[in-house]
């Protein structure tokens, strides 16, 4: 399937979605959003893909929204604006709920919506040259559609600072506030990402999808009888699945489980 704004590579159970507008620092417009939506839907349904990585060609991961696109949206009426924003919100939700581990490989700028994409992925690996920001207020805007994922990544307290100041967040600060899981030199970025990928590939794919569902089910909920019952049902259902049986047999027989590629 062809794309105008993306380049997708598949190798060894990993799909890399390259944002491919280096001339504008991978800023996104309605075309990029539409193609990302289609790519995430297709890769989510592809049984040969275990991990989805998001990366950027050129000097930046993504500088966020294309200003020409934003200007065009600002001149549209309210209904058109809502529809346009809903397409972005849906794309982010599709990425957030992808039933496979997702990794943001961040180098250079990840601003506005670019920081939103990095926050939405399950894992964010940043080079020491990475710069993040929720820069919207400096354009008279707010980080509305990315806010659920950024707040989930860095917490409400940090969001209150960075949403209001639009300060640039360097890689080490991103690590300390929980946005980046690991920081490394740019020439070590691929090796660091590969280490994470290899760890992921040791796990069972359905169990990983169930674990992502579990996080959403449990996060920020009171530990009450209802939650205890819900988590008990969750693990009981998983125990009856073929992966759990295969995993136990593999462990007892001291062999690799079937989901690990030989």
N, C-alpha and C positions, 0 to 999 in steps of 0.2 A: 504494500500500500504506500502510495507516494505522499509526501508532505512538502509544503513550501517553506515552512518555518522551523521544522524539526528535522533531526537526523536520528534514526533509531538503529542501534546496533544490538545484535543478539549473539551471545557467545557463552558457552558453558553454563546455561541455565540463568544467565543474567541478561536483562535488557537495559541498555543505557539509552535514555531519552536525552538527546543533546538539543538544547535550545540553540538555534542556528541562525541568529541575526547579529553576528558579531559587530557589524557596522553601526548598530545602535545599542550596543552593550546588552543584547538579548532582551530589550524592552518588549513588552507584549501588548498586542492590540487584539481586536476581535478575532482575527485569523489565528493568532497564536493560541488564544483561549480555546477556540473551536478544535484546533488540532490536538492540543493537550487533552481535551476531553475525550476525543476519539482514541487517542493513543492509550490513555489510562483504561478506558473501557476494553479495548482490544487486548492489552497486556494482562489485565485482570482475568480475562477469560482464557488466556493461553496457558495450557497445561505444561508446556515446555519451559515456561519462565517461572523461576523461583524467587528472583529478586529483581526489583525495578530501581534503577539508579537515575537520578536527575542531575544533569550537568550542563555547563554552558560553554559554547565555543568562544574563542577570542579572549579578551582581557577580563571579562566579567562573567559572573554567574547569571545575574539578571539585574538590570537597573530599575526594574519595576515597570510601571505603565508607560507606554509610548505617549508622549505629551500631545502629539497631533491627534491621537485617538481620544485622549482625555478632553481636549479642546472640542472635538466633534461631539463627544457625549454631552459636554456642558451646554452645547447649543441646541440639543434635542429637547423634546418635551419630557415631562415627568414620567409618563408611561414608558417611553422609549428608554429613558435612563434606568428605570427599575428593571426592565427586561434585560438591558445590557449588564447591569450589576448582578442580576440573578444568574446569568450565564457564567460569570466569573465565580460566584459563590458555589454554583453547582460543580464547576471544574475542581475547585479546592476540596469540596466534599467528596468527590469521586477519588481524588488522590488520598484523602484522609482515611477513607473506608476501603481502600484497595485491600483485598484479602491476601496480600503478600507483603513481606518486608520491603520498605522503601528507604532509600538512602539519598540524601542531598550531598553532592560533592561540590563544595563551595570554594571558589577561588575569586579574588577580586571583589567587585561590588555585588552585594545582595541587598538591594534597597527597595523599600515599599513592598510591592507585590513580590519582589524577589526574596525579601526576608519572609514574606508569607509562605512562599513555596518551601523554603528551607525549614520553616517551623512546622509545616504540615507533614513533611516526611517523618517517618519513625525515627530515623537516625540522621544526624547532621555531622559531617566531617569537614572541617575548615582548614584551609592553609593559613599560615601566619599573615599572609597578605590580604585575607578576607576582611571586608568591611560591611557591616550590617547597619540598617537604620529603618525605622518607621518614619519616613520623611514627609508624610502627607501634610502635616500642619503647615509646613513651609510653603505649600502650594495652595493653602486655604482649604484643605481637604481633611478627611479623617480616615484612619485605617480600618474602615468598617468591615469589609468582607474578609480580611485576613485576621481580624481581631480574635475570633475564637481559637485560632491555632497559635497565634503569637502568645496570647495570654496563657494558654495551656502549656506552652513551652517555657515561658520565663516567669509566669506568675503575675498576679494582679499588681503587687507592689512595684515590681520592676516596670511593668507596663505603664503605670501612672507616671513614671519618670520619662520613659523613652517615647511614649505616645505624645507627650506634651512638649518635650525639648527637641525631638527629632535629631538628637546627637548621633554622631557616627559611633558605632560600637565596634571596637577592634576585636580581633579573634580571641585574645586572652580574656577580655571582658565577656565575650559571648560564651566562652567556656564556663566562667565563674557564675554567670546568671542562668546557666542551664540550656542555652540555645544550641551550643555546639557540644557534641559528646567528646570529640577529640580535636586537637589542634596539632598540626605538623608543618614542617617546611614544605614549600610547594613542590619540590622535587621528590618528596616522600608521600605526596597525596595519594597517588594511585596505589602504592604499596599498603598504605594505611587502610584505604577503602577495601582493598582485596583481603586484608586480614579480617575485617568485619564480615565480608561476604563469605569467606570460608567458614567462619563460625556459624553464620546463618545456615549454610548448606548442610551442617551437621544435624540440624533439627528437622522434624517432620513437618511438611508443608501444611497439612490440615490442622495440626497442633498449633502451628504458628498463627494461622488464621483465627483459631479459637482463642489463642492468647491475646490477640489484638482486640477481639470482641470482649474478652474478660476485662481488660483494662478500662474500656468504655463503660462496662457494666458496673465496675466497682469504684472507679475514681470519684472522690469527693462525696461519697455516700456514707451515711452513718452505718456503723457496724451493728445492725439490729437483726432481729429474727428473720425478717424478710430477705435481707442480704445473705445471711447464712444459708437460708434455704435455696436461694438462687445460685450461690456458688457451689453448694453441694450437688444440685441437679446438673450444673455445668460439668463438673468433673465426673459424675456418674455416667453421664451421656458419653463423654470422651472415652472413658475406660472401656466401653462396649464397642468402640470403633476398631477398625482393622489396623490402623496405625499403632494404637496402644498395644494390641496383641503382638504385632510384628516387632515393636520396640522391645517388649519384654522378652520375647523369644530370642531376639538377636543378642540381648544382654546376657541371658542365661547360657546361650550357646557360644558366646565370645566371638561374635561375628558382627560385621557392619550391617545395619538395617537396610532394607531395600531402597529407601529414599536417598541414600548416599550413592552418588554416581561412581561407578567402578572405573 
